Amino acid sequence: MITGTINEILTLKGPQLWNVGPDATVFEAIQLMAEKNIGALPVMSGDKLLGVMSERDYTRKIAVKGRSSRDTKVQEIIASPVTVSPSQTVEECMRLMTEHRVRHLPVLEGGRVVGLVSIGDLVNWIIGAQSAAIHQLEGYISGHYPGAD
C-alpha cells in the first residue's frame, strides 16, 4: 500500500492559501475562485476557521434556488467544516471526504489553518506515488536498482 501524509501534499502545493471573510458576498467569493482557478475557499474570521465556501455550495445553495449571489453573504451558505491535520494520511482523508461528501478539507495545525486539500490533490498524489513505486519495481526487476548488483 502506498502511504503519504497531508503534510507531503502541502509541501508540494506550496504555501499560497486564499480565503474569504464571512461578510463577503457569494459573488465576491466566486470571483476570487475564478481568478485563482480554485474550487473552494476557507471562510475565516481573523485566524478562526468558520467553514469552506465551494463552487458546489454556490451551485446548490444559490443558483439552483434562484438566490442572488450579490445579495447573499458567504456565512449564510457554509456549514461547519470537516478538518484534518498535516500528519493525517492521504487514505484517512479520502475516507473522510467520502463519509462527509466533501471535496475540500481545511488543514489545521495548532488550531491554525495551514492549508486546504482537495480531492484532486489527493488523487494526484496517489497517482504520483504509484508511478514512483512502479518505476522502482521496474528498476529492481531489470537489475538497475541501486544495490541490486
HELIX and SHEET records of a PDB file:
HELIX    1   1 ILE A    6  LYS A   13  1                                   8    
HELIX    2   2 VAL A   26  LYS A   36  1                                  11    
HELIX    3   3 GLU A   55  TYR A   58  1                                   4    
HELIX    4   4 THR A   59  ALA A   63  3                                   5    
HELIX    5   5 VAL A   74  GLU A   76  5                                   3    
HELIX    6   6 VAL A   90  HIS A  100  1                                  11    
HELIX    7   7 ILE A  119  SER A  142  1                                  24    
SHEET    1   A 2 ALA A  40  SER A  45  0                                        
SHEET    2   A 2 LYS A  48  SER A  54 -1                                        
SHEET    1   B 2 HIS A 104  GLU A 109  0                                        
SHEET    2   B 2 ARG A 112  SER A 118 -1                                        
END                                                                             
